[in-house]
Amino acid sequence: MTKVMQTKFSLPETHPEFRLNGLYYSNEELAAVAYSLIKEGEPYEGHAGSFLLDWLNDKEYIEVKTSGSTCPPKKIFIKKQQMVNSARATGKFFDLGPGTTALHCLPVNFIAGKMMLVRAMLLGWKLDLELPKANPLDRIFKIYDFCAMTPFQLDNSLSRLHLIKKLIVGGGAVSSNLRNLVQGIGTEVYETYGMTETVSHIAARRVNAKGEAQEDPLPFTTLPNVKVDIDDRSCLVIDAPQLTEDTLVTNDVVDLISENSFVWKGRIDNVINSGGVKLHPEEIEAKLAPIIAHRFFITSLPDPALGEKLVLMVESEFSEVSLNHLEREIKACRKLGKFEIPKKIYFVEKFEETANGKIHRANTLKSRMN
């Protein structure tokens, strides 16, 4: 468990323009609202109430649970001052000042959902709480300046995305297919990079910039007061003194462009060594995305000749027709290199998921092989 550093922290008062579901609340009044949300609200509102009580107490940190997508979930401590710094950096980077209308449709159990509340209270946003679900815009009939979603939520909200002026997408990579679907729309869509340990995102990139759609996505650009480097594995190293106590060494392989810009390639712990050739699953997935309609991922299995053989997992019911059609599509895909063609394709009716809805690759593979 991360060591808690005790420093002086004075809780800022809520911004005069802050609104929660249309009403202004001071810090003192928020406590009563939080109890009401817990006792009388829906479960998602109760989670928001619980966080508000944690935010308002006299502790200098918040206990947060990591998502568990790359390692077992764990609890860590994040300073409230770091959350304040993160909120201000987001406001500056995306130009989201007082009076911004924002829709909150993420679970408050995790850092992204907590930070939406912190941003609203500190920056003076008019925030509406909505049920965190696959299609959060289906009951929305007003236009918002800002919203944060997961890629899955974005995929299910395309027909009503005109209701959001500026959208950030996090919690997973935005596929090339999803990037193509948001080209030409009025909403500014940004993919973010970050994790619980960095108090949500530390970098972002526009995925539907005006003009012709690009073959490759733009690099990530860091938020204010964040610098990046790489280690001897070509993995990203994050220097964000306002957000983390120490320099953070990640397992994300990147191409470093500058101290404020990088191209994400994939997780080093996902790298597959097949016959001496190192393959990045995320890069192969981006090439396969236009030809696979279902959720899928690339992984590997032990192989006596290659060491590891490339396999494709597809979330769908199995049929010979589907398998044969997919094999033909993959062989015809000119973007795939010789070693990037899966040696085996498995169909899985339902993928295993982490607590916040990300695909759990290891458990899905394990359940299929048992």
C-alpha positions in Angstrom: 0.0 0.0 0.0 1.3 3.4 -0.9 2.8 5.4 1.9 0.7 8.4 3.0 2.6 11.6 3.2 1.0 14.1 5.7 1.2 17.7 4.6 -0.8 20.8 5.4 -4.0 21.0 3.3 -6.8 23.5 3.5 -10.0 22.3 1.7 -11.1 24.9 -0.9 -14.6 26.3 -0.7 -16.9 25.3 -3.6 -16.7 27.8 -6.5 -19.6 30.4 -6.5 -20.8 29.1 -9.9 -20.7 25.5 -8.9 -24.0 23.7 -9.3 -24.9 20.0 -8.6 -28.1 19.0 -10.4 -29.0 22.6 -10.7 -28.4 23.8 -7.1 -25.5 25.6 -5.4 -24.0 24.1 -2.3 -21.2 25.3 0.0 -18.9 22.8 1.6 -21.1 22.9 4.8 -24.3 22.3 2.8 -22.7 19.5 0.7 -22.4 17.3 3.8 -26.2 17.3 4.2 -26.6 16.6 0.5 -24.2 13.7 0.7 -26.2 12.1 3.4 -29.3 12.6 1.4 -27.8 11.0 -1.7 -26.7 8.0 0.4 -30.0 7.4 2.2 -32.5 8.4 -0.5 -30.7 8.3 -3.8 -30.0 5.5 -6.4 -26.9 3.4 -5.8 -24.8 5.6 -8.2 -25.9 8.7 -6.3 -25.0 7.0 -3.0 -21.5 6.4 -4.3 -21.3 10.1 -5.1 -22.5 11.0 -1.6 -19.9 8.7 0.0 -17.1 10.4 -1.9 -18.4 13.8 -1.0 -18.2 12.9 2.7 -14.6 11.7 2.2 -13.8 14.9 0.4 -15.2 17.0 3.2 -13.6 15.2 6.1 -10.4 16.5 7.8 -8.1 13.9 6.3 -5.6 15.1 3.8 -6.0 12.1 1.4 -8.6 10.0 -0.3 -8.4 6.2 -0.4 -8.9 5.1 -4.0 -9.2 1.6 -5.6 -7.2 0.9 -8.9 -9.1 -0.6 -11.8 -7.3 -3.9 -11.9 -6.9 -4.0 -15.7 -3.2 -4.7 -15.7 -2.7 -6.1 -12.1 -4.8 -7.1 -9.2 -6.9 -4.2 -7.8 -5.4 -2.4 -4.9 -6.1 0.5 -2.6 -3.8 3.6 -2.7 -3.9 7.0 -1.0 -4.1 10.2 -3.1 -3.6 13.6 -1.5 -6.6 15.9 -1.9 -4.1 18.6 -2.9 -3.1 16.4 -5.8 -6.7 16.1 -6.9 -7.0 19.9 -6.7 -3.9 20.3 -8.9 -5.3 17.7 -11.4 -8.6 19.5 -11.6 -7.0 22.8 -12.4 -4.7 21.3 -15.0 -7.7 19.7 -16.8 -9.6 23.0 -16.7 -6.6 24.9 -18.2 -5.8 22.2 -20.9 -9.4 21.9 -22.2 -10.4 25.5 -21.5 -13.2 24.6 -19.1 -13.8 27.6 -16.9 -16.6 28.7 -14.6 -20.1 28.1 -15.9 -19.1 25.0 -17.9 -22.1 22.7 -18.2 -21.0 19.1 -17.6 -22.6 15.6 -17.6 -21.3 13.1 -15.0 -21.9 9.5 -16.3 -19.0 7.6 -14.8 -18.9 5.4 -11.7 -17.7 7.4 -8.7 -16.1 4.2 -7.3 -13.0 5.0 -9.5 -10.8 8.0 -9.9 -12.3 9.3 -13.1 -15.7 9.6 -11.5 -14.3 11.2 -8.4 -12.4 13.8 -10.4 -15.5 14.9 -12.3 -17.0 16.0 -9.0 -13.8 17.7 -7.8 -13.5 19.6 -11.1 -17.0 20.8 -10.8 -16.7 22.0 -7.2 -13.4 23.8 -7.8 -13.8 25.2 -11.3 -17.4 26.3 -11.0 -19.1 23.8 -13.3 -22.8 23.1 -13.5 -22.7 19.3 -13.1 -25.6 16.9 -13.6 -25.3 13.3 -12.2 -26.6 10.6 -14.6 -26.7 6.9 -14.2 -23.4 5.3 -15.3 -24.5 2.9 -18.1 -23.6 1.8 -21.6 -25.7 4.5 -23.3 -25.7 7.5 -20.9 -27.2 9.9 -23.4 -30.4 8.1 -24.1 -32.3 10.1 -21.5 -30.5 13.4 -22.1 -32.3 16.2 -24.0 -30.0 19.2 -23.4 -26.6 20.2 -24.7 -23.6 20.0 -22.4 -20.2 21.7 -22.8 -18.3 18.8 -21.4 -18.5 15.0 -20.6 -16.2 12.1 -19.8 -16.9 8.6 -21.0 -15.3 5.2 -21.5 -14.8 3.9 -25.1 -17.7 1.5 -24.6 -20.0 4.3 -23.6 -18.9 6.4 -26.6 -19.5 3.5 -29.0 -23.1 3.3 -27.6 -23.7 7.1 -27.7 -22.7 8.0 -31.3 -26.3 8.8 -32.4 -26.7 11.4 -29.7 -23.2 12.7 -29.4 -24.3 16.1 -30.8 -25.5 16.8 -27.3 -21.9 17.0 -26.1 -19.6 19.8 -27.3 -16.3 18.5 -25.8 -15.8 14.8 -24.8 -12.8 13.1 -23.1 -12.6 9.3 -23.4 -10.5 7.2 -20.9 -10.3 3.9 -19.2 -9.1 2.1 -22.3 -7.7 2.7 -25.8 -9.9 4.2 -28.5 -9.9 1.7 -31.4 -9.2 2.8 -34.9 -12.8 1.8 -35.8 -14.2 4.1 -33.1 -11.9 6.9 -34.3 -13.3 6.5 -37.8 -16.9 6.7 -36.5 -16.4 10.1 -34.8 -14.8 11.8 -37.8 -16.8 14.6 -39.3 -19.0 15.2 -36.2 -19.2 18.5 -34.3 -18.1 17.1 -30.9 -14.5 17.6 -30.0 -13.4 14.1 -29.0 -10.2 13.5 -27.0 -8.6 10.3 -26.0 -6.8 10.6 -22.6 -3.9 8.8 -21.1 -3.6 8.3 -17.4 -4.2 6.0 -14.4 -5.3 6.1 -10.8 -1.8 6.8 -9.6 -1.6 9.9 -11.8 -5.0 11.2 -10.5 -6.7 10.4 -13.8 -5.3 11.7 -17.1 -1.9 13.4 -17.6 -2.1 13.6 -21.4 -4.6 13.8 -24.2 -4.9 13.8 -28.0 -7.7 14.9 -30.3 -9.1 11.9 -32.3 -11.3 13.8 -34.7 -9.4 16.9 -35.6 -10.8 19.0 -38.5 -9.7 17.9 -42.0 -9.1 14.5 -43.4 -9.0 11.5 -41.1 -5.4 10.4 -40.4 -4.1 6.9 -40.8 -2.4 7.1 -37.5 -3.7 9.0 -34.4 -2.0 12.1 -33.2 0.6 11.9 -30.4 -0.5 12.5 -26.8 0.3 15.9 -25.4 0.8 16.3 -21.7 -1.2 18.5 -19.4 0.4 21.5 -17.6 3.3 20.7 -15.3 3.8 17.2 -16.6 6.9 16.0 -18.4 7.7 12.6 -19.8 10.7 10.5 -20.7 11.5 6.8 -21.4 13.6 4.2 -19.6 15.9 1.5 -21.1 12.8 -0.6 -22.0 11.3 2.3 -24.0 8.6 2.5 -21.4 7.0 5.9 -20.4 8.4 7.7 -17.3 6.1 10.4 -15.9 7.4 13.4 -13.9 4.4 15.1 -12.5 5.4 16.6 -9.1 2.0 18.2 -8.5 0.2 14.8 -9.0 2.6 12.2 -7.6 5.2 12.0 -4.8 7.8 10.3 -7.0 8.6 9.9 -10.7 6.3 7.2 -12.0 7.8 4.4 -14.2 5.1 2.7 -16.3 5.0 -0.5 -18.4 3.6 1.4 -21.4 5.9 1.2 -24.4 6.0 4.6 -26.3 7.8 6.5 -29.0 9.0 9.6 -27.2 8.7 12.8 -29.4 9.5 15.4 -26.7 9.3 15.9 -23.0 5.6 16.8 -23.6 4.6 14.5 -26.3 4.6 10.7 -27.1 3.0 8.0 -29.2 1.6 5.0 -27.2 2.4 1.6 -28.6 1.2 -0.8 -26.0 1.9 -2.6 -22.7 5.3 -4.2 -22.3 3.7 -7.0 -20.2 1.5 -7.7 -23.2 4.4 -8.0 -25.7 4.5 -11.4 -27.4 7.8 -13.0 -28.4 6.9 -15.3 -31.2 9.9 -17.1 -32.8 12.1 -14.2 -31.7 9.8 -11.5 -33.2 8.4 -9.1 -30.6 4.8 -8.3 -31.3 2.6 -5.6 -29.7 -1.0 -6.8 -29.3 -2.4 -3.3 -29.3 -0.8 -2.4 -32.6 -2.2 -5.6 -34.2 -5.6 -4.9 -32.7 -5.7 -1.4 -34.3 -5.1 -3.1 -37.7 -7.8 -5.7 -37.1 -10.5 -3.2 -35.7 -12.0 -2.3 -39.1 -12.8 -5.9 -40.0 -14.1 -7.3 -36.6 -17.5 -6.0 -35.5 -17.3 -7.6 -32.0 -15.1 -7.0 -29.0 -11.8 -8.8 -29.4 -8.2 -8.8 -28.3 -4.8 -10.3 -29.3 -3.0 -12.6 -26.8 -0.7 -15.6 -26.9 -0.4 -19.3 -25.9 2.7 -21.4 -25.3 4.0 -23.1 -28.5 6.8 -25.7 -28.6 8.3 -24.2 -31.8 7.7 -20.5 -31.5 7.8 -20.1 -27.7 4.5 -18.1 -27.9 2.0 -18.2 -30.7 -0.3 -15.3 -31.6 -4.0 -16.0 -30.9 -7.2 -13.9 -31.4 -10.1 -13.9 -28.9 -13.4 -12.7 -30.2 -16.5 -12.0 -28.1 -19.2 -13.9 -30.1 -20.9 -17.2 -30.5 -18.9 -19.7 -32.5 -20.0 -20.8 -36.0 -18.0 -22.3 -38.8 -19.3 -19.7 -41.2 -18.1 -16.8 -38.9 -14.7 -18.4 -38.4 -14.1 -19.0 -42.1 -15.3 -15.5 -43.0 -13.0 -13.9 -40.4 -10.0 -16.0 -41.5 -10.5 -14.8 -45.1 -10.8 -11.2 -43.9 -7.6 -11.4 -41.9 -5.6 -13.0 -44.7 -6.8 -10.3 -47.0 -5.8 -7.5 -44.6 -2.8 -5.8 -46.2 -1.9 -3.8 -43.0 -1.0 -7.0 -41.2 2.7 -8.1 -41.3 3.6 -11.8 -41.9 4.0 -12.4 -38.2 0.9 -10.5 -37.1 -1.6 -13.0 -38.5 -3.1 -15.0 -35.6 -2.3 -18.7 -35.6 -5.6 -19.5 -33.9 -9.0 -17.8 -33.4 -11.2 -18.5 -30.4 -14.8 -17.4 -30.0 -15.9 -16.6 -26.4 -19.6 -15.9 -25.6 -18.7 -13.4 -22.9 -15.4 -11.9 -21.9 -14.3 -11.7 -18.3 -14.2 -8.1 -17.1 -12.6 -6.0 -14.3 -14.8 -4.2 -11.7 -15.1 -1.1 -14.0 -15.9 -3.0 -17.2 -12.5 -3.4 -18.9 -11.7 -6.6 -20.6 -9.6 -8.9 -18.3 -7.4 -10.6 -20.9 -5.7 -13.1 -18.6 -8.9 -14.3 -17.0 -10.7 -14.5 -20.3 -7.9 -16.6 -21.8 -7.8 -18.8 -18.7 -11.6 -19.5 -18.7 -11.5 -20.4 -22.4 -8.6 -22.8 -22.0 -10.1 -24.6 -19.0 
